[in-house]
Amino acid sequence: MALQWVVLGYAAAAEAVMVLLLTVPGLGALRKSLAAVIRNILKPFLSIVPLCLFLSLDIYWKYENRPTCNSVDACTPTERMRHQKSMMRSQRNMLLIVAALVFYWLLYSVTHMVVKIDQLNSRVEKEKEKEKYLKNRD
């Protein structure tokens, strides 16, 4: 199970870096090619969503089947400590799942906006050239 968490962590970090590169000001020339590359990466990165769902179900299953300490047979301090560590790990992993999903959504939204802005800018430039041509013609 640890490999899945490592993969999810690296994927979330890669998404965060890509969002950062798309939103950093001053990379106008690089942004267009970067957006094209990221659009091609978005479909394979969509596999993060089912992975996150699977891992969240795993956390839920571990939570539901955790050992309980009844008054009849009290837990030892070692068992209690192990249970607390397990709960902390589950909370950390759930935070990682949420971060990966949010970063994917941000990456998708920002990439879509950058592509739309590039299309609108090219449309404006064509209209300016058309207007300039019509002025020179008259």
C-alpha positions as CSV (number, residue, x, y, z in Angstrom):
1,M,0.0,0.0,0.0
2,A,2.9,2.4,0.6
3,L,3.7,2.5,-3.1
4,Q,0.2,3.8,-3.9
5,W,0.7,6.7,-1.5
6,V,4.1,7.5,-2.9
7,V,2.6,7.6,-6.5
8,L,-0.3,9.8,-5.3
9,G,2.1,12.1,-3.5
10,Y,4.3,12.5,-6.6
11,A,1.3,13.0,-8.8
12,A,-0.1,15.7,-6.5
13,A,3.4,17.4,-6.4
14,A,3.6,17.3,-10.2
15,E,0.2,18.8,-10.5
16,A,1.1,21.6,-8.1
17,V,4.2,22.4,-10.1
18,M,2.3,22.5,-13.4
19,V,-0.3,24.8,-11.9
20,L,2.4,27.0,-10.6
21,L,4.2,27.1,-14.0
22,L,0.9,28.0,-15.7
23,T,0.1,30.8,-13.3
24,V,3.5,32.4,-12.8
25,P,3.5,35.8,-14.5
26,G,6.2,36.5,-17.1
27,L,6.2,33.2,-18.9
28,G,4.0,34.3,-21.8
29,A,5.9,32.7,-24.6
30,L,6.5,29.5,-22.7
31,R,2.9,29.3,-21.4
32,K,1.4,28.4,-24.8
33,S,3.6,25.4,-25.4
34,L,3.4,24.4,-21.7
35,A,-0.4,24.5,-22.0
36,A,-0.3,22.2,-25.0
37,V,1.9,19.7,-23.2
38,I,-0.3,19.8,-20.1
39,R,-3.5,19.3,-22.1
40,N,-1.9,16.0,-23.4
41,I,-1.0,15.0,-19.8
42,L,-4.5,15.6,-18.4
43,K,-6.0,12.5,-19.7
44,P,-3.5,10.1,-18.1
45,F,-3.6,12.1,-14.9
46,L,-7.3,11.5,-14.8
47,S,-6.5,8.0,-13.4
48,I,-5.8,9.8,-10.1
49,V,-9.5,10.1,-9.5
50,P,-10.3,6.4,-9.3
51,L,-7.1,5.8,-7.4
52,C,-8.2,8.4,-4.8
53,L,-11.6,6.8,-4.6
54,F,-10.0,3.4,-4.0
55,L,-7.7,4.8,-1.3
56,S,-10.4,6.6,0.4
57,L,-12.5,3.4,0.5
58,D,-9.5,1.7,2.0
59,I,-9.2,4.3,4.7
60,Y,-12.9,4.0,5.4
61,W,-12.7,0.2,5.6
62,K,-9.8,0.5,8.1
63,Y,-11.7,3.0,10.2
64,E,-14.8,0.8,10.3
65,N,-12.9,-2.4,11.2
66,R,-10.6,-0.8,13.8
67,P,-10.2,-2.6,17.1
68,T,-12.3,-1.3,19.9
69,C,-11.5,-1.3,23.6
70,N,-14.5,-2.4,25.6
71,S,-14.6,-2.1,29.4
72,V,-14.3,-5.9,29.6
73,D,-11.0,-6.2,27.9
74,A,-9.1,-3.0,28.1
75,C,-6.4,-2.1,25.4
76,T,-2.8,-2.1,26.4
77,P,-0.9,1.2,26.0
78,T,0.9,-0.3,23.0
79,E,-2.3,-1.1,21.2
80,R,-3.7,2.3,22.0
81,M,-0.6,4.0,20.6
82,R,-0.6,1.9,17.5
83,H,-4.3,2.8,16.9
84,Q,-3.6,6.5,17.4
85,K,-0.7,6.3,14.9
86,S,-2.9,4.6,12.5
87,M,-5.6,7.3,12.8
88,M,-3.0,10.0,12.3
89,R,-1.7,8.3,9.1
90,S,-5.3,7.9,7.9
91,Q,-5.9,11.6,8.4
92,R,-2.7,12.5,6.6
93,N,-3.5,10.2,3.7
94,M,-7.0,11.7,3.4
95,L,-5.5,15.1,3.3
96,L,-3.2,13.9,0.5
97,I,-6.2,12.5,-1.4
98,V,-8.0,15.8,-1.1
99,A,-4.9,17.7,-2.2
100,A,-4.4,15.5,-5.3
101,L,-8.0,15.9,-6.4
102,V,-8.0,19.7,-5.8
103,F,-4.8,20.1,-7.7
104,Y,-6.1,18.0,-10.6
105,W,-9.2,20.2,-10.7
106,L,-7.1,23.4,-10.6
107,L,-4.8,22.1,-13.3
108,Y,-7.7,21.2,-15.5
109,S,-9.4,24.6,-14.9
110,V,-6.3,26.7,-15.4
111,T,-5.3,24.9,-18.5
112,H,-8.7,25.3,-20.0
113,M,-8.6,29.1,-19.2
114,V,-5.1,29.5,-20.7
115,V,-6.2,27.8,-23.9
116,K,-9.3,29.9,-24.1
117,I,-7.3,33.1,-23.5
118,D,-4.9,32.1,-26.2
119,Q,-7.8,31.5,-28.6
120,L,-9.4,34.8,-27.8
121,N,-6.1,36.7,-28.2
122,S,-5.5,35.1,-31.6
123,R,-9.1,36.1,-32.6
124,V,-8.5,39.7,-31.5
125,E,-5.2,39.8,-33.5
126,K,-7.0,38.5,-36.6
127,E,-9.7,41.2,-36.2
128,K,-7.1,43.9,-35.8
129,E,-5.3,42.7,-38.9
130,K,-8.6,42.6,-40.8
131,E,-9.5,46.1,-39.6
132,K,-6.1,47.4,-40.6
133,Y,-6.4,45.8,-44.0
134,L,-9.8,47.4,-44.6
135,K,-8.4,50.8,-43.5
136,N,-5.5,50.5,-46.0
137,R,-7.8,49.4,-48.8
138,D,-10.0,52.5,-48.5
